């Protein structure tokens, strides 16, 4: 395990050590230099076409410094050694590397094997191209049904013998609708690809011949054979076989085979071999180098912010309540809201009983559960509840029942009675009434506090002379 971690670390350590001699340092964060090319890559990517929140150079610098400090904090906290993080980075390396590896010998071997298996299945028999007309008949058909099917196929056969066009008759008469649309054509097939009775009859024919009516397990058939020839050699099918294998992921299988074979030949693990090849790839591709570094550092940053800031803040209801209390004006409403539930029920009696049940319960968040547990059983559902805080325009039924809009409430098929219960509010009663907004803002505030701590903990310097040459050298 230690050997693997060391190998992965060397890969990403190599990224930051690949700066060219004419690539000056634009800044240093926590003692680690950032080259102009690295900064340019990040700045340009985050200000490209399609990016909504673009930043000017001077505004982008502190954001970039904050990012680097979060990464430093993640490394100091050991996030780069977590199994989940390392597995994520290992998967990333494979996703980037494997598509660049080709093993044409492996693909050719698999194509030959596919051909050989197919040819063996046909047991040296010819390939046939045929059309047919089917009159369906169940195996348990009554005597009358059997007689009717036989009379029908005989009638079709007489029409064909009389010179009618096989394709036209198939389109109008065949019960095999899939082939009927194509004039009865079944395309090319070989031994083992059709039901036995059909196959035996088809192999008795020569090109241009038509069979007499015969019965199979699905009904009555007439076959017209268009062509027969021996199964073609490998070269004839090679291109189509390879396309088929490509559609089934042969290139990835080939890359995996190459990696495993080379790692085994070298006497090293698969991960070690991938680390080596990945290092070679990023050493020769600057954009891939920076993309890989961005993914590595972005993963570390995300993990530490999620675990240290976002998730704790999301669960910290006391902190959210305090934050809301200090920022109430920010969460004021510009119009009243209805806070309550929409009740949909089998009949009005259930609605009345539901309202009576919850009338003394002040905690409206419990209303829905109380009603559902009281009136619904595992097998019988007589009521449905929708809980929320609605402003005018959010919900048609609430607009009619609570905001005095004209119209008729919509009803569900199994719950024809619609009613509501709750109260109108001019402002939020607590942070829970605007919890989504408060939670997001609280997370942002906690993250900002953390960043300020990082700026006190980690040092950084910016080379202004080099900064002014960004995208201008």
Protein Blocks (a to p, Z undefined) as FASTA:
>chain_A
ZZmmmmmmmmmmmmmmmccfklccfbdeehiacdfklmmmmmmmmmcghiabacdfklmm
mmmmmmmmmmmmmmmnommmpmklmmmmmmmmmmmmmmmpccfklmmmmmmmmmmmmmmm
nnopacdddddddddddfkbcfklmmmmmmmmmmmmmmmmnopafklmmmmmpmblmlmm
nnopabjadehiacfklmmmmmmpcehiacdddddfkbccddddfbdcddddfklmmmmm
mmmmmmnopmmmmmmmmmmmmmmmnopafklmmmmmmmmmmmmomklmmmmmmmmmmmmm
mmmmmmmmmmmmmmmmmlmmmmmmmmmmmmpcfbdcddddddddfblklmmmmmmmmmmm
mblmlmmmmmmmmmpcfklccbdcddddddehjamklmmmmnopacdddddfklmbccdd
ddddfbdfbfklmmmmmmmmmmmmmmmmmmmmmmmmpgcdddfklmmmgopZZ
